[in-house]
């Protein structure tokens, strides 16, 4: 969404640390929070822009990509938010566990129970081949769910919570400070609006219990490292029937023996012999989909990049595929047989008499420089 520089959006320097970035984001989020600016489209746009900037700069991998390649480099990494509720769910630690309350609820009257439970986070490692083709992962996730003894009420079976007398069931109380009245969480029921006299023995009155679930993660073809996948409803549930938050799954790549990814291209270095570089050759090379034959043109230089069209990663945003870029490295032998030495000396005599264009130009410039 945002086209402005993320550091400018947050008003921080490019070497700002995590604490400075979070502090700057909190300040902007407070200024442009929807509860403080109802119906203000510009404020909502600024709120989303600040969240997008914070989401990128707080993540070391996304920040590295952004610093190196800018906005274009983040294509396919999951940067950006679809709506304000998405921001609240992702930044539950700042906004108060998945709802719009937290540090803002007391100031703007957001109050009450959070609209969703806490979001959870997990990391999944995939190979480059799996990232290119798409795959699935099943993870064991420990999360909070409603207690099956008290059905999430927190009270022993056969009993019911009672209304809190301190806040009259509101969950919040008003405290006077000078000319102002400030709405604060009730100290007796802690925003629940009710008290449990006979707590459930299974969950100790929390209304929640720990459960281990097997979660299947669908990983799309072409996914980039650092991408965050959201699995809706697989986070922690809240007490008293509050629906579960989401599971945020961050994708990490396993180190590959040959390949590295650059945008949608896959790159690797190929050592070749001098004779192959000079005469040309056909060699079998690995690709993300198996083996393929690469044609090395005669006269290939060390460091040249040969392109294998369509052998890279599929784009998440279009039907095109990247390429495989093979960088040739001419390998100079360190041990030679007598026959090899004799052949190379003959070649050296020929090269001395028949100087190549590039070397001839260099020698001419060198003679001129040395006078």
Number of C-alpha atoms within 10 A of each C-alpha: 12 15 9 11 13 25 17 12 20 23 15 16 11 11 9 13 12 14 10 15 20 17 13 17 24 20 13 18 22 15 15 21 21 20 17 15 14 11 10 11 11 11 18 19 17 18 21 24 23 24 27 20 23 23 22 21 24 15 12 12 16 21 19 14 18 18 14 11 12 15 17 11 16 20 16 19 21 19 18 19 16 9 11 16 14 16 21 22 27 25 18 21 14 19 21 19 24 27 26 27 24 19 15 20 20 16 16 17 15 17 21 18 19 22 18 25 28 28 27 23 15 13 13 15 15 20 14 24 19 19 23 25 16 16 15 12 13 12 15 11 17 14 20 21 25 26 23 13 18 24 18 23 25 29 26 22 14 7 15 17 17 13 17 20 13 16 21 13 18 19 24 25 17 13 11 9 8 6 5 9 11 14 19 18 20 20 12 16 20 17 21 20 23 21 20 19 14 16 21 22 14 17 21 15 22 21 27 27 19 13 14 12 13 11 14 12 16 13 20 17 17 23 27 26 21 22 20 21 22 21 18 12 16 23 26 27 25 24 26 18 16 17 20 25 26 25 25 21 19 18 21 20 18 12 12 11 7 12 20 16 18 16 19 24 22 23 21 18 15 17 14 18 14 18 12 17 20 15 12 15 16 11 13 10 13 13 19 19 12 8 10 14 12 16 14 18 15 13 13 21 15 16 14 13 18 18 16 19 12 14 20 25 27 23 20 17 9 7 7 13 18 19 21 25 23 21 18 21 19 20 13 10 8 5 8 10 8 9 9 11 12 12 11 13 12 12 11 12 10 11 11 10 8 10 12 11 9 8 10 12 11 12 13 10 12 11 9 9 8 6 6
